[in-house]
Amino acid sequence: GQCRVVCPTGALMIKKDIDRAYEALQNKNKRVIAQIAPAVRVAIGEDFGLQPGQISMGKIVAALRKLGFDQVFDTAVGADLTVIEEAEELMDRIQRKEKLPLFSSCCPSWFKYAEQKHPELMENVSSCLSPMQMFGAVIKEQFKKEKFSEEKENIVIAIMPCTAKKYEAARPENAINGERQVDMVITTQELAIMIQENGIVFNELEDEAIDMPFGFTSGAGVIFGVSGGVSEAVLRYYYKERNASALKGISYSGVRGMEGVKEATAEIDGRTVRIGVVHGLKNAEKLIRKIKRGEEKFDFIEVMACPGGCIGGAGQPIPQNENVRKLRAKGIYKVDKSLPIKRSDDNPTIDALYNGVLNSNRHILHRDGKH
Ligand code: SF4
């Protein structure tokens, strides 16, 4: 409202969240655990003079350890869980021929928009929690089980390209038994400020690896950071063939690129599945109207509010423009290329989770608590 014009509310909020993070990091009774979203690694370097799209995951991990984080993980692991849960939910609905199209649910700005503007569509929105929330819940479960020499409170801080994630993490229905699964969200820009404030020379940091037991990520989990990534990851999950040309075929299916509305068709188990990919809520609205008028028909629709997906999030370094976003997207696909595991269900970490903390506990990955 009015206040925004006269006082720097945004700046104050940034300070408040950073201060809360420092408080947790200095508290000896807290074990502070980071999870880093895919889009952060191809953008944070820009605040230190690196080119957009340069991959600095190893440096982020090193910086977080210097800042005092006890454990550092990759949100792409959470995304691998989301791929499997969402792909199975979609197949289930296709087989039952109900509540289609299924809309993705991992972007909180889109989720809130659907809730407020299209409550009638909410049963079409996936019950899957976002990768950040799924992973927060999994980390908390895992650390409850593990025997540490010291009893400490586990605090999960998510490093996100996104300001809306702050509100998502605070939603009461995302808490389990009253406990938040993601205690705090720090944006890419905020982390860059913390790194600078602490005199850490980012560009000179040596790459460090993320911690076990969530040490492996798949390319499918990483491409969540770019518009079309959720759809491509889900398609990889369905495709039985594991060879490179099958994967290449998916990448050319129409899910990639910077257009506001994209379409892809896939043959899965003898069925033709139609997928729509939109970024920007205006594009989403247009597509919804077309569907309502019966002009378009889809089985799955991926919606991301920001231009180009999370790489273009409001918490990312500025300036942002189409060229910057293209380079960041390139960086994301480069990470995917460099990873030996391409599909979410080939990630050994995920197998271990379904047989471990998620065994008979899969409902914690879903909004309505059931699967
Ligand atoms: Fe956040 Fe934008 Fe990504 Fe949505 S698309 S999750 S608002 S960064």
Residues whose N, C-alpha, C, O or C-beta is under 5 A from the ligand:
A	BS01	SF4	C106 C107 P108 S109 P161 C162 A164 M304 A305 C306 G309 C310 G313 A314
